[in-house]
């Protein structure tokens, strides 16, 4: 019989988080208590914010349903390992849709994992090779989780940084946000030595170290980390302007474009739009990315992207036996 009420509540919660309905008698048998105790424990879970629905009947049943807020989850060892491995695999590449929120979730999970489970996660990931990988450079998940933790905790971050020309330096920053572009991760932070805002490619960061020094966040000049990154890229020599016309509404195109690239401008007819952006990715990659959006489009600028799209179209037509 489970006499420790907190331990019994955690066990009960773990059972209820299995997607099924549990008869009261079965729960009582699993916990080694009376049905009355089960009912009292159910009431305690409801007071803690867990939406437990009871069904009528001879034995009665209980099911955990969706509520207005996300209550804490209770995971067994296998579930925790599976989630951690999945988050680490996604965080290692700047996969579209795997943004800072998932990295924060990974940081929280790894912080509370027992050492035996952290070892299992690391061992499983080291022994696993993905069939496909992202277009961008791989990043150690530990680097992202350290950065996400300092962003959330408003803690100064120190790291080594290698610039595009190979110059190496040490930086002490006040991290503001992590931004995923779909191929790469960037850190937007205030550089204390340079007394100014900066963006850092995370794949060029080494030895990130939380200093333990807390700070009050400064106001970002652009108000949005994504907008700051766009403007930062515009200042770099390797960036270029893109103008693309789509035969689709601005809402439809915006739903498939990475948010950091900015929304397209709707045309007067409401059925087409024009997308203008500053990018630093290779034109070959951008040509493929535009084709995967699933809309008819025409590239207006630059000429290099026009040539890449034309070459891609010819190659795909040839592969299909049409030319």
FENURMO-V373265 format. One record per backbone hydrogen bond with DSSP energy under -1.0 kcal/mol. CO is the residue of the C=O (numbers start at 0). NH is the residue of the N-H. E is the energy in kcal/mol with one decimal. If there is no record, write none. Layout:
co:CO nh:NH e:E
co:CO nh:NH e:E
This chain:
co:3 nh:7 e:-2.6
co:4 nh:8 e:-2.7
co:5 nh:9 e:-2.0
co:6 nh:10 e:-2.1
co:7 nh:11 e:-2.7
co:8 nh:12 e:-2.7
co:9 nh:13 e:-2.3
co:10 nh:14 e:-1.9
co:11 nh:15 e:-2.4
co:12 nh:16 e:-1.6
co:14 nh:17 e:-1.5
co:17 nh:19 e:-2.3
co:21 nh:61 e:-2.1
co:22 nh:26 e:-2.1
co:23 nh:27 e:-2.4
co:24 nh:28 e:-2.1
co:25 nh:29 e:-2.6
co:26 nh:30 e:-2.4
co:27 nh:31 e:-1.5
co:27 nh:32 e:-1.9
co:30 nh:1 e:-1.6
co:33 nh:37 e:-1.8
co:34 nh:38 e:-2.2
co:35 nh:39 e:-2.2
co:36 nh:40 e:-2.6
co:37 nh:41 e:-2.5
co:38 nh:42 e:-2.0
co:39 nh:43 e:-1.9
co:40 nh:44 e:-2.2
co:41 nh:45 e:-2.1
co:42 nh:46 e:-2.0
co:43 nh:47 e:-1.4
co:44 nh:49 e:-2.5
co:45 nh:48 e:-1.5
co:49 nh:51 e:-1.4
co:50 nh:64 e:-2.6
co:52 nh:62 e:-2.1
co:54 nh:60 e:-1.1
co:59 nh:23 e:-1.9
co:60 nh:54 e:-2.6
co:61 nh:21 e:-3.0
co:62 nh:52 e:-3.2
co:75 nh:79 e:-2.5
co:76 nh:80 e:-2.3
co:77 nh:81 e:-2.3
co:78 nh:82 e:-2.3
co:79 nh:83 e:-2.4
co:80 nh:84 e:-2.7
co:81 nh:85 e:-2.1
co:82 nh:86 e:-2.5
co:83 nh:87 e:-2.6
co:84 nh:88 e:-2.4
co:85 nh:89 e:-1.9
co:86 nh:90 e:-2.5
co:87 nh:91 e:-1.7
co:91 nh:138 e:-2.5
co:92 nh:94 e:-2.5
co:94 nh:97 e:-2.3
co:96 nh:98 e:-1.2
co:98 nh:102 e:-1.4
co:99 nh:103 e:-2.7
co:100 nh:104 e:-2.1
co:101 nh:105 e:-2.2
co:102 nh:106 e:-2.3
co:103 nh:107 e:-2.4
co:104 nh:108 e:-2.4
co:105 nh:109 e:-2.8
co:106 nh:110 e:-1.4
co:107 nh:111 e:-1.1
co:113 nh:117 e:-2.3
co:114 nh:118 e:-2.1
co:115 nh:119 e:-1.4
co:116 nh:120 e:-2.5
co:117 nh:121 e:-2.4
co:118 nh:122 e:-2.4
co:119 nh:123 e:-2.6
co:120 nh:124 e:-2.4
co:121 nh:125 e:-2.2
co:122 nh:126 e:-1.5
co:124 nh:127 e:-1.1
co:139 nh:142 e:-1.2
co:139 nh:143 e:-1.3
co:140 nh:144 e:-2.6
co:141 nh:145 e:-2.2
co:142 nh:146 e:-2.0
co:143 nh:147 e:-3.0
co:144 nh:148 e:-2.2
co:145 nh:149 e:-1.9
co:146 nh:150 e:-2.3
co:147 nh:151 e:-2.5
co:148 nh:152 e:-2.4
co:149 nh:154 e:-2.2
co:153 nh:214 e:-1.9
co:155 nh:210 e:-2.4
co:156 nh:172 e:-3.0
co:157 nh:208 e:-3.1
co:158 nh:170 e:-3.1
co:159 nh:205 e:-2.7
co:160 nh:168 e:-2.2
co:162 nh:165 e:-1.9
co:166 nh:162 e:-3.1
co:168 nh:160 e:-3.0
co:170 nh:158 e:-2.1
co:171 nh:191 e:-2.3
co:172 nh:156 e:-2.4
co:173 nh:189 e:-2.0
co:176 nh:187 e:-2.9
co:178 nh:185 e:-2.5
co:183 nh:180 e:-2.8
co:184 nh:201 e:-2.2
co:185 nh:178 e:-2.9
co:186 nh:199 e:-2.2
co:187 nh:175 e:-2.7
co:187 nh:176 e:-1.7
co:188 nh:197 e:-2.9
co:189 nh:173 e:-2.1
co:190 nh:195 e:-1.5
co:195 nh:190 e:-2.8
co:197 nh:188 e:-2.4
co:199 nh:186 e:-2.8
co:200 nh:203 e:-1.7
co:201 nh:204 e:-1.6
co:203 nh:161 e:-1.6
co:205 nh:159 e:-3.1
co:208 nh:157 e:-2.5
co:212 nh:155 e:-3.0
co:223 nh:227 e:-2.2
co:224 nh:228 e:-2.2
co:225 nh:229 e:-2.2
co:226 nh:230 e:-2.3
co:227 nh:231 e:-2.3
co:228 nh:232 e:-2.4
co:229 nh:233 e:-1.8
co:230 nh:234 e:-1.1
co:235 nh:238 e:-1.3
co:239 nh:278 e:-2.3
co:241 nh:276 e:-1.9
co:242 nh:299 e:-2.8
co:242 nh:300 e:-1.7
co:243 nh:274 e:-3.3
co:244 nh:297 e:-2.4
co:245 nh:247 e:-1.0
co:245 nh:272 e:-1.8
co:248 nh:252 e:-2.1
co:249 nh:253 e:-2.6
co:250 nh:254 e:-1.5
co:252 nh:255 e:-1.5
co:252 nh:256 e:-1.5
co:257 nh:260 e:-1.7
co:258 nh:261 e:-1.6
co:264 nh:273 e:-2.5
co:266 nh:269 e:-1.3
co:271 nh:266 e:-2.5
co:272 nh:245 e:-2.8
co:273 nh:264 e:-3.7
co:274 nh:243 e:-2.4
co:276 nh:241 e:-2.8
co:278 nh:239 e:-2.6
co:281 nh:285 e:-2.1
co:282 nh:286 e:-2.4
co:283 nh:287 e:-1.5
co:284 nh:288 e:-2.4
co:285 nh:289 e:-2.5
co:286 nh:290 e:-1.9
co:287 nh:291 e:-1.9
co:289 nh:292 e:-1.1
co:295 nh:246 e:-2.8
co:297 nh:244 e:-2.8
co:300 nh:242 e:-2.1
co:301 nh:305 e:-1.8
co:302 nh:306 e:-2.3
co:303 nh:307 e:-1.9
co:304 nh:308 e:-2.5
co:305 nh:309 e:-2.3
co:306 nh:310 e:-2.5
co:307 nh:311 e:-2.5
co:308 nh:312 e:-2.6
co:309 nh:313 e:-2.1
co:310 nh:314 e:-2.3
co:311 nh:315 e:-2.5
co:312 nh:316 e:-2.3
co:313 nh:317 e:-2.2
co:314 nh:318 e:-2.0
co:315 nh:319 e:-1.4
co:316 nh:321 e:-2.8
co:317 nh:320 e:-1.1
